[in-house]
């Protein structure tokens, strides 16, 4: 397996742990609809969260969250619409980014809520 795949998988596992520790209930991981995917779908305080996880081992190519472009956010929005169609009843939804950076002295987490589309 390529190292970037291993890094992404480890990042998503760390993200689930971090979210759970911060009171989120994980509903889905790697939820797919056709070519669309949401890394994590979670709930907290009557809000459904669609979470994009980005993980890097260095900032050589920028911070993890900087790799999210308009097309990725459009895909996330489209996937969220499909998920809500199959799972109706949510009054509040939110798009979030959880960026993880592996550092020599540990792991840094950056959680940005209310990502604007």
SEVO-110239 format. One record per residue (C-alpha): chain; x, y, z; residue in three letters. Coordinates in nm, 2 decimals. Layout:
N
<cadena=A px=X py=Y pz=Z residuo=ALA>
...
END
This chain:
117
<cadena=A px=0.00 py=0.00 pz=0.00 residuo=UNK>
<cadena=A px=0.13 py=0.35 pz=-0.08 residuo=UNK>
<cadena=A px=0.24 py=0.55 pz=0.21 residuo=UNK>
<cadena=A px=-0.02 py=0.83 pz=0.14 residuo=UNK>
<cadena=A px=-0.30 py=0.57 pz=0.16 residuo=UNK>
<cadena=A px=-0.16 py=0.45 pz=0.50 residuo=UNK>
<cadena=A px=-0.13 py=0.81 pz=0.62 residuo=UNK>
<cadena=A px=-0.49 py=0.88 pz=0.52 residuo=UNK>
<cadena=A px=-0.63 py=0.56 pz=0.68 residuo=UNK>
<cadena=A px=-0.44 py=0.63 pz=1.00 residuo=UNK>
<cadena=A px=-0.56 py=0.99 pz=0.99 residuo=UNK>
<cadena=A px=-0.92 py=0.88 pz=0.96 residuo=UNK>
<cadena=A px=-0.88 py=0.64 pz=1.26 residuo=UNK>
<cadena=A px=-0.73 py=0.92 pz=1.47 residuo=UNK>
<cadena=A px=-1.01 py=1.15 pz=1.36 residuo=UNK>
<cadena=A px=-1.28 py=0.90 pz=1.47 residuo=UNK>
<cadena=A px=-1.10 py=0.88 pz=1.81 residuo=UNK>
<cadena=A px=-1.07 py=1.25 pz=1.84 residuo=UNK>
<cadena=A px=-1.44 py=1.31 pz=1.75 residuo=UNK>
<cadena=A px=-1.56 py=1.04 pz=1.99 residuo=UNK>
<cadena=A px=-1.36 py=1.19 pz=2.27 residuo=UNK>
<cadena=A px=-1.52 py=1.53 pz=2.19 residuo=UNK>
<cadena=A px=-1.87 py=1.40 pz=2.22 residuo=UNK>
<cadena=A px=-1.95 py=1.32 pz=1.86 residuo=UNK>
<cadena=A px=-2.15 py=1.00 pz=1.77 residuo=UNK>
<cadena=A px=-2.01 py=0.84 pz=1.46 residuo=UNK>
<cadena=A px=-2.29 py=0.74 pz=1.22 residuo=UNK>
<cadena=A px=-2.08 py=0.65 pz=0.91 residuo=UNK>
<cadena=A px=-1.72 py=0.62 pz=0.80 residuo=UNK>
<cadena=A px=-1.63 py=0.64 pz=0.43 residuo=UNK>
<cadena=A px=-1.99 py=0.67 pz=0.32 residuo=UNK>
<cadena=A px=-2.03 py=0.64 pz=-0.05 residuo=UNK>
<cadena=A px=-2.28 py=0.73 pz=-0.31 residuo=UNK>
<cadena=A px=-2.17 py=0.65 pz=-0.67 residuo=UNK>
<cadena=A px=-1.84 py=0.85 pz=-0.71 residuo=UNK>
<cadena=A px=-1.90 py=1.07 pz=-0.40 residuo=UNK>
<cadena=A px=-1.76 py=1.00 pz=-0.06 residuo=UNK>
<cadena=A px=-1.78 py=1.15 pz=0.29 residuo=UNK>
<cadena=A px=-1.50 py=1.06 pz=0.52 residuo=UNK>
<cadena=A px=-1.70 py=1.08 pz=0.84 residuo=UNK>
<cadena=A px=-2.07 py=1.15 pz=0.91 residuo=UNK>
<cadena=A px=-2.13 py=1.22 pz=1.28 residuo=UNK>
<cadena=A px=-2.39 py=1.38 pz=1.50 residuo=UNK>
<cadena=A px=-2.37 py=1.60 pz=1.80 residuo=UNK>
<cadena=A px=-2.63 py=1.83 pz=1.97 residuo=UNK>
<cadena=A px=-2.90 py=1.76 pz=1.71 residuo=UNK>
<cadena=A px=-2.67 py=1.85 pz=1.42 residuo=UNK>
<cadena=A px=-2.55 py=1.62 pz=1.15 residuo=UNK>
<cadena=A px=-2.19 py=1.68 pz=1.06 residuo=UNK>
<cadena=A px=-2.02 py=1.59 pz=0.72 residuo=UNK>
<cadena=A px=-1.65 py=1.58 pz=0.80 residuo=UNK>
<cadena=A px=-1.37 py=1.58 pz=0.55 residuo=UNK>
<cadena=A px=-1.04 py=1.45 pz=0.70 residuo=UNK>
<cadena=A px=-0.71 py=1.56 pz=0.56 residuo=UNK>
<cadena=A px=-0.38 py=1.41 pz=0.70 residuo=UNK>
<cadena=A px=-0.02 py=1.49 pz=0.62 residuo=UNK>
<cadena=A px=0.32 py=1.39 pz=0.75 residuo=UNK>
<cadena=A px=0.47 py=1.73 pz=0.68 residuo=UNK>
<cadena=A px=0.39 py=2.07 pz=0.56 residuo=UNK>
<cadena=A px=0.63 py=2.04 pz=0.26 residuo=UNK>
<cadena=A px=0.32 py=2.08 pz=0.03 residuo=UNK>
<cadena=A px=0.12 py=2.30 pz=0.26 residuo=UNK>
<cadena=A px=-0.11 py=2.23 pz=0.56 residuo=UNK>
<cadena=A px=-0.35 py=1.94 pz=0.52 residuo=UNK>
<cadena=A px=-0.66 py=2.16 pz=0.50 residuo=UNK>
<cadena=A px=-0.51 py=2.36 pz=0.21 residuo=UNK>
<cadena=A px=-0.56 py=2.06 pz=-0.02 residuo=UNK>
<cadena=A px=-0.94 py=2.10 pz=-0.01 residuo=UNK>
<cadena=A px=-1.06 py=2.27 pz=-0.32 residuo=UNK>
<cadena=A px=-1.39 py=2.40 pz=-0.45 residuo=UNK>
<cadena=A px=-1.46 py=2.07 pz=-0.64 residuo=UNK>
<cadena=A px=-1.40 py=1.87 pz=-0.33 residuo=UNK>
<cadena=A px=-1.64 py=2.08 pz=-0.13 residuo=UNK>
<cadena=A px=-1.90 py=2.06 pz=-0.42 residuo=UNK>
<cadena=A px=-1.86 py=1.68 pz=-0.40 residuo=UNK>
<cadena=A px=-1.91 py=1.68 pz=-0.02 residuo=UNK>
<cadena=A px=-2.22 py=1.90 pz=-0.06 residuo=UNK>
<cadena=A px=-2.36 py=1.67 pz=-0.33 residuo=UNK>
<cadena=A px=-2.29 py=1.36 pz=-0.11 residuo=UNK>
<cadena=A px=-2.46 py=1.53 pz=0.19 residuo=UNK>
<cadena=A px=-2.77 py=1.59 pz=-0.02 residuo=UNK>
<cadena=A px=-2.78 py=1.22 pz=-0.12 residuo=UNK>
<cadena=A px=-2.73 py=1.11 pz=0.24 residuo=UNK>
<cadena=A px=-3.01 py=1.34 pz=0.37 residuo=UNK>
<cadena=A px=-3.24 py=1.21 pz=0.10 residuo=UNK>
<cadena=A px=-3.18 py=0.85 pz=0.23 residuo=UNK>
<cadena=A px=-3.18 py=0.96 pz=0.59 residuo=UNK>
<cadena=A px=-3.43 py=1.24 pz=0.63 residuo=UNK>
<cadena=A px=-3.53 py=1.43 pz=0.94 residuo=UNK>
<cadena=A px=-3.22 py=1.64 pz=1.01 residuo=UNK>
<cadena=A px=-3.30 py=2.01 pz=1.08 residuo=UNK>
<cadena=A px=-2.94 py=2.12 pz=1.12 residuo=UNK>
<cadena=A px=-2.64 py=2.01 pz=0.91 residuo=UNK>
<cadena=A px=-2.28 py=2.13 pz=0.92 residuo=UNK>
<cadena=A px=-1.97 py=2.08 pz=0.70 residuo=UNK>
<cadena=A px=-1.64 py=2.04 pz=0.89 residuo=UNK>
<cadena=A px=-1.28 py=1.98 pz=0.82 residuo=UNK>
<cadena=A px=-1.05 py=1.79 pz=1.05 residuo=UNK>
<cadena=A px=-0.69 py=1.83 pz=0.96 residuo=UNK>
<cadena=A px=-0.42 py=1.61 pz=1.11 residuo=UNK>
<cadena=A px=-0.05 py=1.67 pz=1.09 residuo=UNK>
<cadena=A px=0.20 py=1.41 pz=1.21 residuo=UNK>
<cadena=A px=0.49 py=1.59 pz=1.38 residuo=UNK>
<cadena=A px=0.81 py=1.45 pz=1.53 residuo=UNK>
<cadena=A px=0.68 py=1.54 pz=1.88 residuo=UNK>
<cadena=A px=0.33 py=1.41 pz=1.83 residuo=UNK>
<cadena=A px=0.01 py=1.48 pz=1.63 residuo=UNK>
<cadena=A px=-0.16 py=1.82 pz=1.58 residuo=UNK>
<cadena=A px=-0.53 py=1.84 pz=1.52 residuo=UNK>
<cadena=A px=-0.71 py=2.13 pz=1.36 residuo=UNK>
<cadena=A px=-1.09 py=2.12 pz=1.35 residuo=UNK>
<cadena=A px=-1.27 py=2.39 pz=1.15 residuo=UNK>
<cadena=A px=-1.64 py=2.39 pz=1.19 residuo=UNK>
<cadena=A px=-1.88 py=2.57 pz=0.97 residuo=UNK>
<cadena=A px=-1.70 py=2.53 pz=0.64 residuo=UNK>
<cadena=A px=-1.86 py=2.76 pz=0.39 residuo=UNK>
<cadena=A px=-1.95 py=2.63 pz=0.05 residuo=UNK>
END
